[in-house]
Amino acid sequence: MSGRGKEEEGYSVEAKENMEVALQQFTESLIPIGSEEANKNVFATIKVMIKGVRRRLVDLGNVDAPEGPLKIQLMIFNKEHIPLIMDQLKEEGFKPRSDPGSQYLKVDVPPPTRLQLMDVASDVDRRTKSCIGSLNKIRSNTAARLTKAVENEFIDQRVASVANKNMEKTYIKCEKEAIKVGMLKKLSILGDKWFSPESDQEKALFIEFKNKQKKKEAKKA
C-alpha cells in the first residue's frame, strides 16, 4: 500500500473508534435504568408546602432504592421538613416510616404500573435515538473530511471511497448493536407481557434473540 493508501486508515479507523466510544457510553448509560426508575419518577411529581411555597420533593431530598424497586428511601436534607413531607406522603396514599433523629424516610411502594414502565422504556428509546444521532454525526463529519481531503489532494478518490465503505460498515454494525442493546433493555423493563418491537429492525432483532433463547433451552433439555 502506498503512503497515500495509509492515509485512508487514519480516517476510517478514527471514525470506528469514535463510534465504538459512543456505543459504549450509551450502553453504560442504560445500566442504572430499571423498574425502580418508574417508582422513583412517581416521587418526582410530589410537591410539599414549605413556608407557603410548594416545593418539589426531589428538591428537598434524594430519592433512592438501595434495597430494591419496591423499597424507596428518601434522604431529606433538612430534618425540620420531615414532618411536613411525611404528612404529604400520607395524603398521596403512602405509609412513610422514619426513625427518630434520622434524615431518612422509608416508603414501601406497589409494583410499577404498565404506564410507569412504559415511561421508563420511552427514556431508553430516547437514549437509543440519541446514540444513533451521535453515530450519524461521526459518519457525516468523517465523510466531509474525506471530501475535503480529496479536494485538497491529500488523498485520491479511490482511497476516499475505500474509507467511506469501511466507515459505512462500522456505522451499520454500531447502529444495529445500539438498537439491540436498547431493545434488550426495554425487554428487561417491560417483560414479555408488555414489550413489543416498535420498528422492522427491532422486530428482526427480537426474533433473532428469541430463536437464540430457544436453541439454548433446547440444549439444556
C-alpha positions, 0 to 999 in steps of 0.5 A: 500500500502506498503512503497515500493508501495509509492515509485512508486508515487514519480516517476510517479507523478514527471514525470506528473508534469514535463510534465504538466510544459512543456505543459504549457510553450509551450502553453504560448509560442504560445500566442504572435504568430499571423498574425502580426508575418508574417508582422513583419518577412517581416521587418526582411529581410530589410537591410539599408546602414549605413556608407557603411555597410548594416545593418539589420533593426531589428538591428537598431530598434524594430519592433512592432504592438501595434495597430494591424497586419496591423499597424507596428511601428518601434522604431529606436534607433538612430534618425540620421538613420531615414532618411536613413531607411525611404528612404529604406522603400520607395524603398521596396514599403512602405509609412513610416510616422514619426513625427518630433523629434520622434524615431518612424516610422509608416508603414501601411502594406497589409494583410499577404500573404498565404506564410507569414502565412504559415511561421508563422504556420511552427514556431508553428509546430516547437514549437509543435515538440519541446514540444513533444521532451521535453515530450519524454525526461521526459518519457525516463529519468523517465523510466531509473530511474525506471530501475535503481531503480529496479536494485538497489532494491529500488523498485520491478518490479511490482511497476516499471511497475505500474509507467511506465503505469501511466507515459505512460498515462500522456505522451499520454494525454500531447502529444495529448493536445500539438498537439491540442493546436498547431493545434488550433493555426495554425487554428487561423493563417491560417483560414479555407481557408488555414489550413489543418491537416498535420498528422492522429492525427491532422486530428482526432483532427480537426474533433473532434473540428469541430463536437464540433463547430457544436453541439454548433451552433446547440444549439444556433439555 
